[in-house]
Amino acid sequence: MGVKRIEIYKTSGTHVATVRGSTSNGLLREDALGHLSHFTFNATVGETYYAVLTMYAERDGGSDSKTYTTNEYTVPEL
């Protein structure tokens, strides 16, 4: 279970990054009831981004996936 794919976009619709989930990068996990993970990417201060996540689960020979679009986030100045 976990995240099969993360697509990062600017609010203009420009595609920024794609991360494919795997057990080796920690976005997918086997034999789990729940899972929490993260990844990082280089963002620009003042730009607004959102992500489209494809979540995935598999059990007893069946599987399911759902797509979720996050809220927008503007990168603050430090």
N, CA, C and O of each residue as an XYZ file, in Angstrom:
312
protein
N       0.833     -1.163      0.000
C       0.000      0.000      0.000
C       0.879      1.227      0.000
O       2.050      1.168      0.376
N       0.316      2.330     -0.419
C       1.072      3.566     -0.411
C       0.766      4.404     -1.634
O      -0.332      4.342     -2.188
N       1.746      5.185     -2.050
C       1.577      6.090     -3.185
C       2.299      5.502     -4.394
O       3.510      5.283     -4.370
N       1.533      5.254     -5.441
C       2.093      4.666     -6.659
C       2.777      5.725     -7.527
O       3.774      5.449     -8.194
N       2.217      6.957     -7.505
C       2.802      8.023     -8.314
C       2.416      9.378     -7.735
O       1.301      9.558     -7.245
N       3.344     10.329     -7.794
C       3.087     11.715     -7.410
C       3.478     12.592     -8.583
O       4.595     12.505     -9.095
N       2.550     13.436     -9.005
C       2.816     14.409    -10.061
C       2.721     15.788     -9.422
O       1.713     16.114     -8.795
N       3.768     16.602     -9.578
C       3.781     17.963     -9.036
C       3.574     18.944    -10.181
O       4.195     18.828    -11.237
N       2.680     19.924     -9.952
C       2.373     20.946    -10.952
C       2.427     22.328    -10.327
O       2.171     22.491     -9.134
N       2.765     23.331    -11.146
C       2.542     24.721    -10.770
C       1.075     25.013    -11.069
O       0.449     24.304    -11.857
N       0.524     26.053    -10.446
C      -0.892     26.355    -10.682
C      -1.157     26.755    -12.132
O      -2.300     26.711    -12.586
N      -0.121     27.141    -12.854
C      -0.269     27.439    -14.286
C      -0.537     26.176    -15.095
O      -0.906     26.253    -16.267
N      -0.350     24.999    -14.462
C      -0.527     23.731    -15.143
C       0.781     23.129    -15.623
O       0.795     22.018    -16.154
N       1.886     23.854    -15.442
C       3.192     23.348    -15.841
C       3.594     22.165    -14.980
O       3.596     22.254    -13.752
N       3.931     21.062    -15.620
C       4.372     19.873    -14.895
C       5.785     20.093    -14.376
O       6.662     20.516    -15.129
N       6.014     19.811    -13.095
C       7.297     20.064    -12.452
C       8.075     18.783    -12.200
O       9.275     18.723    -12.466
N       7.401     17.757    -11.690
C       8.115     16.534    -11.309
C       7.167     15.351    -11.265
O       5.965     15.497    -11.046
N       7.740     14.175    -11.478
C       7.028     12.915    -11.298
C       7.874     12.020    -10.410
O       9.074     11.859    -10.631
N       7.240     11.447     -9.412
C       7.909     10.470     -8.554
C       7.090      9.197     -8.620
O       5.889      9.218     -8.351
N       7.716      8.100     -8.970
C       7.045      6.806     -9.004
C       7.340      6.070     -7.700
O       8.499      5.903     -7.318
N       6.292      5.637     -7.030
C       6.448      4.955     -5.761
C       7.025      3.561     -5.915
O       6.744      2.857     -6.885
N       7.829      3.178     -4.951
C       8.375      1.825     -4.893
C       8.698      1.516     -3.432
O       8.725      2.411     -2.586
N       8.939      0.253     -3.155
C       9.336     -0.092     -1.789
C      10.735      0.446     -1.498
O      11.049      0.755     -0.348
N      11.578      0.560     -2.523
C      12.944      1.047     -2.290
C      12.994      2.535     -1.965
O      13.874      2.960     -1.216
N      12.065      3.357     -2.511
C      12.075      4.783     -2.144
C      11.119      5.082     -0.986
O      10.984      6.233     -0.570
N      10.458      4.048     -0.471
C       9.641      4.206      0.722
C       8.221      4.666      0.493
O       7.468      4.804      1.457
N       7.822      4.911     -0.751
C       6.454      5.360     -0.994
C       5.450      4.213     -1.042
O       4.249      4.432     -0.880
N       5.929      3.005     -1.262
C       5.079      1.818     -1.177
C       5.629      0.890     -0.104
O       6.837      0.821      0.122
N       4.723      0.183      0.548
C       5.131     -0.725      1.615
C       4.320     -2.008      1.525
O       3.125     -1.976      1.229
N       4.959     -3.116      1.776
C       4.270     -4.406      1.756
C       3.851     -4.808      3.162
O       4.485     -4.428      4.146
N       2.770     -5.586      3.242
C       2.297     -6.139      4.518
C       2.097     -5.068      5.585
O       2.646     -5.160      6.684
N       1.310     -4.060      5.249
C       1.092     -2.950      6.190
C      -0.392     -2.621      6.291
O      -1.135     -2.740      5.316
N      -0.810     -2.207      7.478
C      -2.179     -1.731      7.675
C      -2.286     -0.249      7.364
O      -3.367      0.242      7.038
N      -1.180      0.464      7.461
C      -1.127      1.888      7.168
C       0.287      2.259      6.791
O       1.215      1.472      6.974
N       0.454      3.470      6.259
C       1.783      3.861      5.802
C       1.892      5.370      5.747
O       0.936      6.054      5.380
N       3.060      5.896      6.111
C       3.347      7.322      6.057
C       4.734      7.503      5.461
O       5.680      6.836      5.881
N       4.866      8.396      4.488
C       6.160      8.625      3.853
C       6.213     10.047      3.328
O       5.234     10.787      3.435
N       7.350     10.438      2.759
C       7.505     11.773      2.183
C       8.586     11.761      1.106
O       9.355     10.807      0.987
N       8.630     12.829      0.333
C       9.728     13.043     -0.608
C       9.928     14.543     -0.728
O       9.056     15.319     -0.335
N      11.055     14.954     -1.262
C      11.349     16.381     -1.421
C      11.633     16.702     -2.883
O      12.043     15.834     -3.654
N      11.410     17.958     -3.251
C      11.783     18.451     -4.575
C      12.134     19.924     -4.434
O      11.735     20.574     -3.468
N      12.874     20.443     -5.390
C      13.276     21.848     -5.360
C      12.132     22.722     -5.850
O      11.682     22.592     -6.988
N      11.670     23.606     -4.990
C      10.579     24.513     -5.316
C      11.106     25.944     -5.297
O      12.145     26.225     -4.701
N      10.387     26.832     -5.949
C      10.786     28.238     -6.038
C       9.943     29.079     -5.088
O       8.716     28.978     -5.081
N      10.604     29.907     -4.292
C       9.901     30.808     -3.369
C       8.906     31.659     -4.157
O       9.232     32.206     -5.211
N       7.693     31.758     -3.626
C       6.652     32.566     -4.252
C       5.808     31.815     -5.269
O       4.731     32.285     -5.634
N       6.269     30.662     -5.735
C       5.489     29.852     -6.682
C       4.440     29.045     -5.923
O       4.632     28.688     -4.761
N       3.337     28.768     -6.596
C       2.267     27.972     -6.009
C       2.199     26.626     -6.727
O       2.214     26.560     -7.956
N       2.125     25.560     -5.938
C       2.158     24.198     -6.458
C       0.973     23.395     -5.926
O       0.355     23.750     -4.923
N       0.681     22.313     -6.622
C      -0.229     21.300     -6.106
C       0.260     19.944     -6.600
O       1.073     19.866     -7.520
N      -0.235     18.891     -5.989
C       0.192     17.539     -6.355
C      -1.022     16.682     -6.681
O      -2.103     16.863     -6.121
N      -0.819     15.752     -7.592
C      -1.816     14.731     -7.903
C      -1.204     13.389     -7.505
O      -0.214     12.951     -8.090
N      -1.798     12.748     -6.512
C      -1.285     11.488     -5.983
C      -2.159     10.339     -6.438
O      -3.385     10.449     -6.459
N      -1.525      9.236     -6.801
C      -2.250      8.002     -7.077
C      -1.920      7.030     -5.955
O      -0.801      6.525     -5.865
N      -2.907      6.773     -5.100
C      -2.738      5.843     -3.992
C      -3.105      4.435     -4.456
O      -3.959      4.246     -5.323
N      -2.436      3.457     -3.855
C      -2.594      2.077     -4.310
C      -2.637      1.136     -3.110
O      -1.900      1.310     -2.139
N      -3.510      0.142     -3.196
C      -3.564     -0.906     -2.171
C      -3.844     -2.236     -2.846
O      -4.508     -2.302     -3.879
N      -3.330     -3.279     -2.248
C      -3.487     -4.630     -2.782
C      -3.740     -5.584     -1.625
O      -3.095     -5.501     -0.580
N      -4.696     -6.495     -1.829
C      -4.995     -7.470     -0.767
C      -5.689     -8.684     -1.356
O      -6.568     -8.557     -2.208
N      -5.292     -9.849     -0.901
C      -5.936    -11.109     -1.277
C      -6.136    -11.229     -2.788
O      -7.189    -11.677     -3.240
N      -5.137    -10.834     -3.563
C      -5.198    -10.972     -5.007
C      -5.917     -9.853     -5.732
O      -5.907     -9.813     -6.962
N      -6.539     -8.944     -5.000
C      -7.218     -7.803     -5.622
C      -6.462     -6.517     -5.345
O      -5.662     -6.457     -4.412
N      -6.705     -5.494     -6.140
C      -6.046     -4.210     -5.924
C      -6.988     -3.069     -6.283
O      -7.987     -3.262     -6.976
N      -6.654     -1.889     -5.802
C      -7.455     -0.702     -6.079
C      -6.536      0.506     -6.052
O      -5.534      0.510     -5.337
N      -6.867      1.519     -6.818
C      -6.119      2.767     -6.769
C      -7.093      3.934     -6.844
O      -8.152      3.835     -7.463
N      -6.730      5.021     -6.219
C      -7.536      6.239     -6.196
C      -6.616      7.424     -6.447
O      -5.454      7.413     -6.042
N      -7.133      8.435     -7.109
C      -6.368      9.650     -7.370
C      -6.876     10.763     -6.467
O      -8.081     10.932     -6.283
N      -5.941     11.518     -5.911
C      -6.267     12.614     -5.008
C      -5.470     13.842     -5.421
O      -4.260     13.751     -5.631
N      -6.131     14.988     -5.540
C      -5.459     16.249     -5.846
C      -5.384     17.078     -4.569
O      -6.401     17.326     -3.921
N      -4.179     17.504     -4.212
C      -3.982     18.269     -2.980
C      -4.451     19.710     -3.147
O      -4.735     20.166     -4.255
N      -4.523     20.404     -2.036
C      -4.721     21.842     -2.068
C      -3.466     22.498     -2.618
O      -2.394     21.895     -2.618
N      -3.597     23.724     -3.084
C      -2.437     24.473     -3.563
C      -1.623     24.973     -2.376
O      -2.162     25.237     -1.301
N      -0.308     25.099     -2.591
C       0.596     25.572     -1.535
C       1.581     26.558     -2.157
O       2.257     26.234     -3.134
N       1.658     27.765     -1.586
C       2.615     28.762     -2.045
C       3.845     28.700     -1.163
O       3.738     28.758      0.062
N       5.013     28.582     -1.777
C       6.271     28.446     -1.047
C       6.617     29.787     -0.403
O       6.768     30.787     -1.105
N       6.745     29.820      0.922
C       7.041     31.079      1.613
C       8.536     31.424      1.570
O       9.387     30.561      1.352
N       8.819     32.693      1.781
C      10.209     33.102      1.925
C      10.683     32.672      3.305
O       9.909     32.681      4.263
N      11.947     32.297      3.407
C      12.492     31.858      4.689
C      13.036     33.019      5.470
O      13.536     32.837      6.579
